């Protein structure tokens, strides 16, 4: 009768650790995707977070896209502001050297050049409240600077740049020109018929007001959100398939081609 060899003295064979058995591993918790070192975040080289379906996080991607666009719009606002401010101050310096109180016709009675020192607002309004107008101009500058942090629309960047440049142009006159600080007279020299006399800063403010009206009429917000909503609406986002099915069923009923419903109590004659 054959005998079974005794294997009790042989070393027991051990299986290699299975990764799915819960054994510890060197890989950090959460897997390789979606993890990065703090130094990567500080350096700006960390990848976008990955969602559960393996796709990049759309919200993080939108944030990364909006930041450079906002910086570009702020730079546009600053550039427009500087152009308006420089043009306004240079034109006023020229008017002080070349013009006087005598009107010089440019386009007949419609447009002329005449040097005027205006202590009030446009159309010679509030001539005895120069310091109040100075405070109003300072308030406008502060509001525009605060709004600029939320810029997301090119139209608003142009409008706010023109408004800020015009406000700063006239504010500098009120702060630093005669007869004294915060009581200075604004230099006006562009005569419009017999209506009023203005300057380059006034033109920028009027154009800015027109652009703001256009933006509001189009429903464009300062941050540009309305533009995004309109694009989504144009692409048909939000259409309910159930509504289309209901419409098709109604059309079939109107044509008399609707299929009759089956009886729930079994075949006929049962």
BELWOSUL-V199191 format. One record per residue. N is the residue number from 0. RES is the residue in three letters. PSI is psi as a letter, one per 30 degrees, with the letter a starting at -180 (none if undefined). OMEGA is omega as a letter, one per 30 degrees, with the letter a starting at -180 (NA if undefined). NEAR is the number of other ideal C-beta (glycine too) atoms within 8 Angstrom. Layout:
# BELWOSUL-V199191
n = <N	N>
res = <RES	RES>
psi = <PSI	PSI>
omega = <OMEGA	OMEGA>
near = <NEAR	NEAR>
This chain:
# BELWOSUL-V199191
n = <0	1	2	3	4	5	6	7	8	9	10	11	12	13	14	15	16	17	18	19	20	21	22	23	24	25	26	27	28	29	30	31	32	33	34	35	36	37	38	39	40	41	42	43	44	45	46	47	48	49	50	51	52	53	54	55	56	57	58	59	60	61	62	63	64	65	66	67	68	69	70	71	72	73	74	75	76	77	78	79	80	81	82	83	84	85	86	87	88	89	90	91	92	93	94	95	96	97	98	99	100	101	102	103	104	105	106	107	108	109	110	111	112	113	114	115	116	117	118	119	120	121	122	123	124	125	126	127	128	129	130	131	132	133	134	135	136	137	138	139	140	141	142	143	144	145	146	147	148	149	150	151	152	153	154	155	156	157	158	159	160	161	162	163	164	165	166	167	168	169	170	171	172	173	174	175	176	177	178	179	180	181	182	183	184	185	186	187	188	189	190	191	192	193	194	195	196	197	198	199	200	201	202	203	204	205	206	207	208	209	210	211	212	213	214	215	216	217	218	219	220	221	222	223	224	225	226	227	228	229	230	231	232	233	234	235	236	237	238	239	240	241	242	243	244	245	246	247	248	249	250	251	252	253	254	255	256	257	258	259	260	261	262	263	264	265	266	267	268	269>
res = <UNK	UNK	UNK	UNK	UNK	UNK	UNK	UNK	UNK	UNK	UNK	UNK	UNK	UNK	UNK	UNK	UNK	UNK	UNK	UNK	UNK	UNK	UNK	UNK	UNK	UNK	UNK	UNK	UNK	UNK	UNK	UNK	UNK	UNK	UNK	UNK	UNK	UNK	UNK	UNK	UNK	UNK	UNK	UNK	UNK	UNK	UNK	UNK	UNK	UNK	UNK	UNK	UNK	UNK	UNK	UNK	UNK	UNK	UNK	UNK	UNK	UNK	UNK	UNK	UNK	UNK	UNK	UNK	UNK	UNK	UNK	UNK	UNK	UNK	UNK	UNK	UNK	UNK	UNK	UNK	UNK	UNK	UNK	UNK	UNK	UNK	UNK	UNK	UNK	UNK	UNK	UNK	UNK	UNK	UNK	UNK	UNK	UNK	UNK	UNK	UNK	UNK	UNK	UNK	UNK	UNK	UNK	UNK	UNK	UNK	UNK	UNK	UNK	UNK	UNK	UNK	UNK	UNK	UNK	UNK	UNK	UNK	UNK	UNK	UNK	UNK	UNK	UNK	UNK	UNK	UNK	UNK	UNK	UNK	UNK	UNK	UNK	UNK	UNK	UNK	UNK	UNK	UNK	UNK	UNK	UNK	UNK	UNK	UNK	UNK	UNK	UNK	UNK	UNK	UNK	UNK	UNK	UNK	UNK	UNK	UNK	UNK	UNK	UNK	UNK	UNK	UNK	UNK	UNK	UNK	UNK	UNK	UNK	UNK	UNK	UNK	UNK	UNK	UNK	UNK	UNK	UNK	UNK	UNK	UNK	UNK	UNK	UNK	UNK	UNK	UNK	UNK	UNK	UNK	UNK	UNK	UNK	UNK	UNK	UNK	UNK	UNK	UNK	UNK	UNK	UNK	UNK	UNK	UNK	UNK	UNK	UNK	UNK	UNK	UNK	UNK	UNK	UNK	UNK	UNK	UNK	UNK	UNK	UNK	UNK	UNK	UNK	UNK	UNK	UNK	UNK	UNK	UNK	UNK	UNK	UNK	UNK	UNK	UNK	UNK	UNK	UNK	UNK	UNK	UNK	UNK	UNK	UNK	UNK	UNK	UNK	UNK	UNK	UNK	UNK	UNK	UNK	UNK	UNK	UNK	UNK	UNK	UNK	UNK	UNK	UNK	UNK	UNK	UNK	UNK>
psi = <k	k	k	k	k	j	g	f	f	k	k	k	k	k	k	k	k	k	f	f	f	g	k	k	l	f	k	l	k	f	l	f	k	g	k	l	l	e	e	e	e	e	f	g	g	k	l	k	k	k	l	f	g	g	l	l	j	e	e	e	e	e	e	f	e	e	e	e	e	e	e	e	e	e	e	e	e	e	e	e	e	e	e	e	e	e	e	e	e	e	e	e	e	e	e	e	e	f	l	a	f	k	k	k	k	e	i	b	f	e	k	l	k	k	k	k	j	j	f	a	a	l	g	h	k	h	f	g	h	e	e	e	e	e	e	e	e	e	e	e	e	e	e	e	e	e	e	f	f	g	k	g	k	e	e	e	e	e	e	e	e	e	e	e	e	e	e	e	e	e	e	e	e	e	e	f	l	k	f	l	k	g	g	l	k	k	j	k	f	j	k	j	b	g	d	l	k	a	a	e	e	e	e	e	e	e	e	e	e	e	e	e	e	e	e	e	e	f	g	k	l	e	g	g	e	e	e	e	e	e	e	e	e	e	f	g	k	f	k	j	e	e	e	e	e	e	e	e	e	e	e	e	e	e	f	g	g	k	k	k	k	k	k	f	g	a	l	k	g	none>
omega = <a	a	l	a	a	a	a	a	a	l	a	l	l	l	l	a	l	a	a	a	l	l	l	l	a	a	a	a	l	l	a	a	l	l	l	a	l	l	l	l	a	a	l	a	a	l	l	l	a	a	a	a	l	l	l	l	a	a	l	l	l	l	l	l	a	a	l	l	l	l	l	l	l	l	l	l	a	a	l	l	a	l	a	a	a	l	a	a	l	l	l	l	l	a	l	a	a	a	l	a	l	a	l	a	l	l	a	l	a	a	l	l	a	a	a	l	a	l	a	l	l	a	l	l	l	a	a	a	a	a	l	l	l	l	l	l	l	l	l	l	a	a	a	l	l	l	a	l	a	a	l	a	l	l	l	l	l	a	a	l	l	a	a	l	l	l	l	l	l	l	l	l	a	a	a	a	l	g	l	a	l	l	a	l	l	l	l	a	l	a	l	a	l	a	a	l	a	a	a	l	l	l	l	a	l	l	l	l	l	l	l	l	l	a	l	l	l	a	a	l	l	a	l	a	a	l	l	l	l	l	l	l	l	a	l	a	l	l	a	l	a	l	l	l	l	l	l	l	l	l	l	l	a	l	a	a	a	l	a	l	l	l	a	a	l	a	a	l	a	NA>
near = <2	3	4	4	4	5	5	4	4	5	3	4	4	4	5	4	6	7	6	4	6	3	7	2	5	2	5	6	2	5	7	5	6	6	7	6	6	5	6	9	9	6	7	5	4	8	5	8	8	10	8	3	4	6	7	9	10	7	6	10	10	8	8	8	8	9	8	7	9	10	8	8	13	11	8	12	15	9	9	13	12	9	9	18	12	8	9	16	10	8	11	13	8	8	13	9	6	5	10	4	5	5	7	8	8	6	6	5	6	6	10	10	11	12	12	9	9	12	9	11	8	7	6	8	7	8	9	6	8	14	8	8	12	13	8	8	12	9	8	11	12	8	8	12	8	7	10	10	5	7	16	13	14	7	11	16	14	12	12	14	16	15	15	15	17	17	14	13	16	14	12	10	13	15	10	6	9	6	5	6	6	9	10	14	12	12	14	12	14	12	11	9	7	3	5	8	10	9	16	13	14	13	11	15	12	8	9	14	9	8	13	11	8	9	12	8	6	8	7	11	10	9	8	12	8	10	9	8	8	9	8	9	9	6	6	6	6	6	7	6	6	6	8	9	8	8	8	8	9	8	8	9	8	6	7	5	5	8	4	4	4	4	6	3	4	4	4	4	3	5>
